[in-house]
Amino acid sequence: MSVPVHPVDVFLVLTRGEEVLLGCRQGTGYADGTWNLPSGKLETHEDAVTGVLREAKEETGILLDPADVRLATVVHHRNAEGAARVGLFFTAVHDPGRHGEVVNTEPHKCAQLAWFPLGSLPDPTYRYTAAGLHAVQDHAPLRLDGWR
């Protein structure tokens, strides 16, 4: 019997009014050409809040405080190859005066950052991201994605 492995990902649902910030992936070999939330895997010995704040800074240049983020949903995702992951989706409202301006700080991994209406995601939005955003909109605490 194998030991289950479910990496933990943290996602930032950064909003500005009715819009959400997405980045178009490039040059990573993983989901390139798709729109995704600022996100990443938790590092060893890192808590979820610290992880989402780190990812926000690394990918967008903004500085969030722990009090700025709220856990909105959890997505248990399984990709087409059958590998499972757990995604923690945190929301924050962007305040440029407090957090700084959004900047694409990883142009080698991200072709561009752009704001989109939350109810009208661009095509193609990565399935894992879309599942989390739909769960946030539905106020669903848990969403299963890729499971039959």
Secondary structure as a PSIPRED ss2 file (coil, helix, strand):
# PSIPRED VFORMAT (PSIPRED V4.0)

   1 M C   1.000  0.000  0.000
   2 S C   1.000  0.000  0.000
   3 V C   1.000  0.000  0.000
   4 P C   1.000  0.000  0.000
   5 V C   1.000  0.000  0.000
   6 H C   1.000  0.000  0.000
   7 P C   1.000  0.000  0.000
   8 V E   0.000  0.000  1.000
   9 D E   0.000  0.000  1.000
  10 V E   0.000  0.000  1.000
  11 F E   0.000  0.000  1.000
  12 L E   0.000  0.000  1.000
  13 V E   0.000  0.000  1.000
  14 L E   0.000  0.000  1.000
  15 T E   0.000  0.000  1.000
  16 R E   0.000  0.000  1.000
  17 G C   1.000  0.000  0.000
  18 E C   1.000  0.000  0.000
  19 E E   0.000  0.000  1.000
  20 V E   0.000  0.000  1.000
  21 L E   0.000  0.000  1.000
  22 L E   0.000  0.000  1.000
  23 G E   0.000  0.000  1.000
  24 C E   0.000  0.000  1.000
  25 R E   0.000  0.000  1.000
  26 Q C   1.000  0.000  0.000
  27 G C   1.000  0.000  0.000
  28 T C   1.000  0.000  0.000
  29 G C   1.000  0.000  0.000
  30 Y C   1.000  0.000  0.000
  31 A C   1.000  0.000  0.000
  32 D C   1.000  0.000  0.000
  33 G C   1.000  0.000  0.000
  34 T C   1.000  0.000  0.000
  35 W E   0.000  0.000  1.000
  36 N E   0.000  0.000  1.000
  37 L C   1.000  0.000  0.000
  38 P C   1.000  0.000  0.000
  39 S E   0.000  0.000  1.000
  40 G E   0.000  0.000  1.000
  41 K E   0.000  0.000  1.000
  42 L C   1.000  0.000  0.000
  43 E C   1.000  0.000  0.000
  44 T C   1.000  0.000  0.000
  45 H C   1.000  0.000  0.000
  46 E C   1.000  0.000  0.000
  47 D C   1.000  0.000  0.000
  48 A H   0.000  1.000  0.000
  49 V H   0.000  1.000  0.000
  50 T H   0.000  1.000  0.000
  51 G H   0.000  1.000  0.000
  52 V H   0.000  1.000  0.000
  53 L H   0.000  1.000  0.000
  54 R H   0.000  1.000  0.000
  55 E H   0.000  1.000  0.000
  56 A H   0.000  1.000  0.000
  57 K H   0.000  1.000  0.000
  58 E H   0.000  1.000  0.000
  59 E H   0.000  1.000  0.000
  60 T H   0.000  1.000  0.000
  61 G C   1.000  0.000  0.000
  62 I C   1.000  0.000  0.000
  63 L C   1.000  0.000  0.000
  64 L C   1.000  0.000  0.000
  65 D C   1.000  0.000  0.000
  66 P H   0.000  1.000  0.000
  67 A H   0.000  1.000  0.000
  68 D H   0.000  1.000  0.000
  69 V C   1.000  0.000  0.000
  70 R E   0.000  0.000  1.000
  71 L E   0.000  0.000  1.000
  72 A E   0.000  0.000  1.000
  73 T E   0.000  0.000  1.000
  74 V E   0.000  0.000  1.000
  75 V E   0.000  0.000  1.000
  76 H E   0.000  0.000  1.000
  77 H E   0.000  0.000  1.000
  78 R E   0.000  0.000  1.000
  79 N C   1.000  0.000  0.000
  80 A C   1.000  0.000  0.000
  81 E C   1.000  0.000  0.000
  82 G C   1.000  0.000  0.000
  83 A C   1.000  0.000  0.000
  84 A E   0.000  0.000  1.000
  85 R E   0.000  0.000  1.000
  86 V E   0.000  0.000  1.000
  87 G E   0.000  0.000  1.000
  88 L E   0.000  0.000  1.000
  89 F E   0.000  0.000  1.000
  90 F E   0.000  0.000  1.000
  91 T E   0.000  0.000  1.000
  92 A E   0.000  0.000  1.000
  93 V E   0.000  0.000  1.000
  94 H C   1.000  0.000  0.000
  95 D C   1.000  0.000  0.000
  96 P H   0.000  1.000  0.000
  97 G H   0.000  1.000  0.000
  98 R H   0.000  1.000  0.000
  99 H H   0.000  1.000  0.000
 100 G C   1.000  0.000  0.000
 101 E C   1.000  0.000  0.000
 102 V C   1.000  0.000  0.000
 103 V C   1.000  0.000  0.000
 104 N C   1.000  0.000  0.000
 105 T C   1.000  0.000  0.000
 106 E C   1.000  0.000  0.000
 107 P C   1.000  0.000  0.000
 108 H C   1.000  0.000  0.000
 109 K C   1.000  0.000  0.000
 110 C E   0.000  0.000  1.000
 111 A E   0.000  0.000  1.000
 112 Q E   0.000  0.000  1.000
 113 L E   0.000  0.000  1.000
 114 A E   0.000  0.000  1.000
 115 W E   0.000  0.000  1.000
 116 F E   0.000  0.000  1.000
 117 P E   0.000  0.000  1.000
 118 L C   1.000  0.000  0.000
 119 G C   1.000  0.000  0.000
 120 S C   1.000  0.000  0.000
 121 L C   1.000  0.000  0.000
 122 P C   1.000  0.000  0.000
 123 D C   1.000  0.000  0.000
 124 P C   1.000  0.000  0.000
 125 T E   0.000  0.000  1.000
 126 Y C   1.000  0.000  0.000
 127 R H   0.000  1.000  0.000
 128 Y H   0.000  1.000  0.000
 129 T H   0.000  1.000  0.000
 130 A H   0.000  1.000  0.000
 131 A H   0.000  1.000  0.000
 132 G H   0.000  1.000  0.000
 133 L H   0.000  1.000  0.000
 134 H H   0.000  1.000  0.000
 135 A H   0.000  1.000  0.000
 136 V H   0.000  1.000  0.000
 137 Q H   0.000  1.000  0.000
 138 D H   0.000  1.000  0.000
 139 H C   1.000  0.000  0.000
 140 A C   1.000  0.000  0.000
 141 P C   1.000  0.000  0.000
 142 L E   0.000  0.000  1.000
 143 R E   0.000  0.000  1.000
 144 L E   0.000  0.000  1.000
 145 D E   0.000  0.000  1.000
 146 G C   1.000  0.000  0.000
 147 W C   1.000  0.000  0.000
 148 R C   1.000  0.000  0.000
